[in-house]
């Protein structure tokens, strides 16, 4: 670690950044997600909007509300664990390792924080699957205008994603030395990051081509959903390239002491530019819920 680094400043930055991770992932976004679900349950009940709740049973609303309370309680508990960890670090006089390595604990806590969200995402995909199974194909309409990639995102961002990927790749290859001398770890790193970007590209292609998770979704809402997916994938590619470049620079120029800070900050950016962007672009107040509604006889007349 360079001599001009103040460990006090390093610790102060770490505590601020890690506190942000605790707040965003364990308090802020869980509350927003639960509020979003509860808003839908209260304003668009299954009795009036049955297409939104395939196979619903009496008491569905109360059951889902209970699940949301449990979801928040679990996240808040994980947040309290994080606060306790911070307090323990302060009490014990924790100092980050000058050669790095402590970022593993930040990552492990991040994985713990995202476990409830991953469970919710899995349940959401199962819900969409049930909707597709109950959807009447005869009612499907070709109401989506074919779009191109740049209808959803500026070409500048796509260009930046390519530029940053190749910049990282060049930086990594230059630091790793001649390819002939590479070890398994070097090949694995390049293959993993390249494969991740290929996955992003395939996902973007699928949604730009009109893939619909929700078969009932209104055309405009489907376009907004596709836009959110495209932007999340492109922003994720940019951020992973930037993060890996900084991590490589930290190893090369001996400021690994900032690894925990960079890791925590990067993961928060992933959540903000991932979950945050999707929630913003798919504003619940702008969604057309009438497509899930079944008119009663009086309304139909």
C-alpha positions as CSV (number, residue, x, y, z in Angstrom):
1,X,0.0,0.0,0.0
2,X,1.4,3.4,-0.9
3,X,2.7,5.4,2.0
4,X,0.5,8.4,1.3
5,X,-2.7,6.4,2.0
6,X,-4.2,7.2,5.3
7,X,-5.7,4.1,6.9
8,X,-8.1,6.3,8.8
9,X,-9.4,7.7,5.5
10,X,-9.6,4.2,4.0
11,X,-11.7,3.0,6.9
12,X,-14.0,6.0,6.8
13,X,-14.7,5.4,3.1
14,X,-15.3,1.7,3.7
15,X,-17.7,2.3,6.5
16,X,-19.7,4.8,4.5
17,X,-19.8,2.6,1.4
18,X,-20.6,-0.6,3.3
19,X,-23.4,1.3,5.2
20,X,-24.8,2.2,1.8
21,X,-24.8,-1.5,0.8
22,X,-26.7,-2.4,4.0
23,X,-29.3,0.3,3.5
24,X,-29.9,-0.2,-0.2
25,X,-30.1,-4.0,-0.4
26,X,-31.7,-4.8,3.0
27,X,-34.0,-1.8,3.7
28,X,-34.6,0.5,0.7
29,X,-35.3,-1.9,-2.2
30,X,-37.1,-4.6,-0.1
31,X,-39.5,-1.9,1.1
32,X,-40.0,-0.7,-2.5
33,X,-40.6,-4.2,-3.8
34,X,-43.1,-5.1,-1.0
35,X,-44.9,-1.8,-1.5
36,X,-45.2,-2.4,-5.2
37,X,-46.7,-5.9,-4.7
38,X,-49.1,-4.7,-2.0
39,X,-50.2,-1.9,-4.3
40,X,-51.1,-4.4,-7.0
41,X,-52.9,-6.7,-4.6
42,X,-55.0,-3.9,-3.2
43,X,-55.9,-2.1,-6.4
44,X,-56.1,-5.0,-8.8
45,X,-57.6,-7.9,-6.9
46,X,-57.8,-11.4,-8.4
47,X,-61.6,-11.3,-8.4
48,X,-61.6,-8.5,-11.0
49,X,-58.2,-9.2,-12.7
50,X,-58.0,-13.0,-12.7
51,X,-55.6,-13.2,-15.7
52,X,-53.0,-11.6,-13.4
53,X,-53.4,-14.4,-10.9
54,X,-53.5,-17.8,-12.7
55,X,-55.0,-20.5,-10.5
56,X,-55.7,-18.1,-7.6
57,X,-57.7,-19.4,-4.6
58,X,-59.8,-17.6,-1.9
59,X,-57.5,-15.8,0.6
60,X,-54.8,-15.2,-2.1
61,X,-54.5,-11.5,-1.2
62,X,-54.0,-12.1,2.5
63,X,-51.5,-14.9,1.8
64,X,-49.4,-12.8,-0.5
65,X,-49.5,-9.9,2.0
66,X,-48.2,-12.2,4.7
67,X,-45.4,-13.4,2.3
68,X,-44.4,-9.8,1.7
69,X,-44.2,-9.1,5.5
70,X,-42.0,-12.2,5.9
71,X,-39.9,-11.0,3.0
72,X,-39.3,-7.6,4.6
73,X,-38.7,-9.1,8.0
74,X,-36.0,-11.4,6.5
75,X,-34.3,-8.5,4.7
76,X,-34.5,-6.3,7.7
77,X,-32.9,-9.0,9.8
78,X,-30.1,-9.4,7.3
79,X,-29.6,-5.6,7.5
80,X,-29.4,-5.7,11.3
81,X,-26.7,-8.4,10.9
82,X,-24.8,-6.0,8.7
83,X,-25.1,-3.3,11.3
84,X,-23.8,-5.7,14.0
85,X,-20.9,-6.6,11.7
86,X,-20.0,-2.9,11.3
87,X,-20.3,-2.3,15.0
88,X,-18.1,-5.3,15.7
89,X,-15.5,-4.0,13.2
90,X,-15.4,-0.6,15.0
91,X,-15.2,-2.2,18.4
92,X,-12.4,-4.6,17.4
93,X,-10.3,-1.9,15.6
94,X,-10.6,-3.7,12.2
95,X,-8.0,-2.8,9.6
96,X,-8.4,-3.9,6.0
97,X,-5.6,-6.1,4.6
98,X,-3.1,-4.0,2.7
99,X,-2.7,-6.8,0.1
100,X,-6.4,-7.2,-0.4
101,X,-8.6,-10.3,0.2
102,X,-11.1,-8.8,2.6
103,X,-13.5,-8.2,-0.3
104,X,-14.5,-11.8,0.0
105,X,-16.5,-11.0,3.2
106,X,-18.2,-8.1,1.4
107,X,-19.2,-10.4,-1.4
108,X,-20.5,-13.1,1.0
109,X,-22.7,-10.6,2.8
110,X,-23.9,-9.4,-0.6
111,X,-24.9,-12.9,-1.6
112,X,-26.7,-13.2,1.7
113,X,-28.5,-9.9,1.1
114,X,-29.6,-11.0,-2.5
115,X,-30.9,-14.4,-1.5
116,X,-34.4,-13.2,-0.7
117,X,-34.5,-11.3,-4.0
118,X,-33.3,-14.3,-5.9
119,X,-36.2,-16.3,-4.3
120,X,-38.7,-13.6,-5.3
121,X,-37.3,-13.6,-8.9
122,X,-37.7,-17.4,-9.1
123,X,-41.3,-17.2,-7.9
124,X,-41.9,-14.5,-10.4
125,X,-40.7,-16.6,-13.3
126,X,-42.8,-19.5,-12.1
127,X,-45.8,-17.1,-12.0
128,X,-45.1,-16.0,-15.6
129,X,-44.8,-19.7,-16.6
130,X,-48.3,-20.4,-15.2
131,X,-49.6,-17.4,-17.1
132,X,-48.3,-18.7,-20.4
133,X,-49.8,-22.1,-19.7
134,X,-53.2,-20.7,-19.2
135,X,-53.0,-18.2,-22.1
136,X,-55.3,-18.8,-25.0
137,X,-53.1,-18.8,-28.1
138,X,-56.1,-18.1,-30.3
139,X,-56.3,-14.6,-28.7
140,X,-52.7,-13.8,-29.5
141,X,-52.3,-10.7,-31.6
142,X,-49.4,-9.5,-33.7
143,X,-49.6,-6.1,-32.2
144,X,-46.0,-5.4,-31.7
145,X,-44.1,-3.3,-34.2
146,X,-40.7,-4.9,-35.0
147,X,-38.0,-2.9,-33.3
148,X,-34.3,-2.6,-33.5
149,X,-31.7,-2.4,-30.8
150,X,-31.3,1.3,-31.0
151,X,-35.0,1.8,-30.5
152,X,-34.4,0.8,-26.9
153,X,-31.0,2.3,-26.1
154,X,-28.7,5.0,-27.5
155,X,-25.9,3.6,-29.8
156,X,-23.5,5.6,-27.6
157,X,-24.1,3.3,-24.6
158,X,-23.6,0.2,-26.8
159,X,-20.4,1.6,-28.2
160,X,-19.2,2.4,-24.7
161,X,-19.9,-1.2,-23.7
162,X,-17.8,-2.5,-26.5
163,X,-15.0,0.0,-25.9
164,X,-14.8,-0.8,-22.2
165,X,-14.9,-4.5,-22.7
166,X,-11.9,-4.4,-25.2
167,X,-10.1,-1.8,-23.0
168,X,-10.4,-4.3,-20.0
169,X,-9.3,-7.2,-22.2
170,X,-6.3,-5.3,-23.5
171,X,-5.4,-4.2,-20.0
172,X,-5.7,-7.8,-18.7
173,X,-3.8,-9.4,-21.5
174,X,-1.0,-6.8,-21.1
175,X,-0.7,-7.5,-17.4
176,X,-1.0,-11.3,-17.7
177,X,1.9,-11.4,-20.2
178,X,2.3,-13.6,-23.3
179,X,-0.6,-15.9,-23.9
180,X,1.8,-18.9,-24.2
181,X,2.6,-18.4,-20.6
182,X,-1.0,-18.2,-19.3
183,X,-2.3,-20.5,-16.6
184,X,-5.8,-22.0,-16.3
185,X,-6.9,-19.0,-14.2
186,X,-6.1,-16.6,-17.0
187,X,-8.0,-18.5,-19.6
188,X,-10.9,-19.0,-17.2
189,X,-11.1,-15.2,-16.5
190,X,-11.2,-14.2,-20.1
191,X,-13.7,-17.0,-21.0
192,X,-16.0,-16.2,-18.1
193,X,-16.2,-12.4,-18.8
194,X,-16.5,-12.9,-22.6
195,X,-19.2,-15.6,-22.0
196,X,-21.0,-13.2,-19.7
197,X,-21.1,-10.5,-22.4
198,X,-22.2,-13.1,-25.0
199,X,-25.1,-14.0,-22.6
200,X,-26.0,-10.4,-22.3
201,X,-26.1,-10.1,-26.1
202,X,-28.3,-13.2,-26.5
203,X,-30.7,-11.9,-23.8
204,X,-30.9,-8.5,-25.6
205,X,-31.5,-10.2,-28.9
206,X,-34.3,-12.3,-27.4
207,X,-36.2,-9.4,-26.0
208,X,-35.6,-7.1,-28.9
209,X,-37.1,-9.8,-31.1
210,X,-40.3,-9.8,-29.1
211,X,-39.9,-12.4,-26.4
212,X,-42.8,-12.1,-23.9
213,X,-42.6,-13.4,-20.4
214,X,-46.1,-12.2,-19.7
215,X,-48.4,-13.1,-22.7
216,X,-51.1,-10.7,-21.6
217,X,-48.9,-7.6,-21.3
218,X,-50.0,-4.6,-23.4
219,X,-47.8,-3.7,-26.4
220,X,-46.5,-0.5,-24.9
221,X,-45.7,-2.2,-21.6
222,X,-43.9,-5.0,-23.5
223,X,-41.8,-2.4,-25.2
224,X,-40.9,-0.8,-21.9
225,X,-40.0,-4.2,-20.5
226,X,-37.8,-4.9,-23.4
227,X,-36.2,-1.4,-23.0
228,X,-35.5,-2.1,-19.3
229,X,-33.9,-5.5,-20.1
230,X,-31.7,-4.0,-22.9
231,X,-30.5,-1.1,-20.7
232,X,-29.8,-3.4,-17.7
233,X,-27.7,-5.7,-19.8
234,X,-25.7,-3.0,-21.5
235,X,-25.1,-1.1,-18.3
236,X,-24.1,-4.3,-16.6
237,X,-21.5,-5.0,-19.3
238,X,-20.1,-1.5,-18.9
239,X,-19.9,-1.8,-15.1
240,X,-18.2,-5.2,-15.0
241,X,-15.5,-3.9,-17.4
242,X,-14.9,-0.9,-15.3
243,X,-14.8,-2.9,-12.0
244,X,-12.5,-5.5,-13.4
245,X,-10.2,-2.8,-14.8
246,X,-10.0,-1.0,-11.4
247,X,-9.5,-4.4,-9.6
248,X,-6.6,-5.2,-12.0
249,X,-5.1,-1.7,-11.5
250,X,-5.4,-2.2,-7.7
251,X,-3.3,-5.4,-8.0
252,X,-0.8,-3.8,-10.4
253,X,-0.3,-0.5,-8.5
254,X,-0.6,-1.8,-4.9
255,X,-3.8,-0.2,-3.7
256,X,-5.6,-3.5,-2.9
257,X,-6.5,-2.0,0.4
258,X,-9.5,-0.4,-1.5
259,X,-10.7,-3.8,-2.8
260,X,-13.5,-4.1,-0.2
261,X,-14.7,-0.5,-1.0
262,X,-14.6,-1.1,-4.8
263,X,-16.4,-4.4,-4.5
264,X,-19.2,-3.0,-2.3
265,X,-19.6,0.1,-4.5
266,X,-19.7,-2.0,-7.6
267,X,-22.4,-4.3,-6.3
268,X,-24.5,-1.4,-5.2
269,X,-24.2,0.0,-8.7
270,X,-25.3,-3.3,-10.1
271,X,-28.5,-3.2,-8.0
272,X,-29.2,0.5,-8.8
273,X,-28.7,0.1,-12.6
274,X,-30.4,-3.3,-12.6
275,X,-33.3,-3.5,-10.2
276,X,-33.6,0.3,-10.0
277,X,-33.7,0.9,-13.7
278,X,-36.3,-1.9,-14.3
279,X,-38.6,-0.5,-11.6
280,X,-38.3,3.0,-12.9
281,X,-38.9,2.1,-16.5
282,X,-41.8,-0.1,-15.5
283,X,-43.6,2.4,-13.4
284,X,-46.5,0.6,-11.7
285,X,-48.8,3.6,-12.2
286,X,-48.2,3.6,-15.9
287,X,-48.9,-0.2,-16.5
288,X,-52.1,-1.1,-18.3
289,X,-53.7,-3.6,-16.0
290,X,-56.9,-3.7,-18.0
291,X,-55.5,-6.5,-20.1
292,X,-55.8,-8.8,-17.0
293,X,-59.4,-7.8,-16.3
294,X,-62.4,-9.9,-17.1
295,X,-65.5,-7.8,-17.6
296,X,-68.7,-8.8,-15.8
297,X,-72.0,-9.1,-17.7
298,X,-73.1,-5.6,-17.0
299,X,-69.8,-4.0,-18.1
300,X,-69.6,-6.3,-21.2
301,X,-73.1,-5.1,-22.2
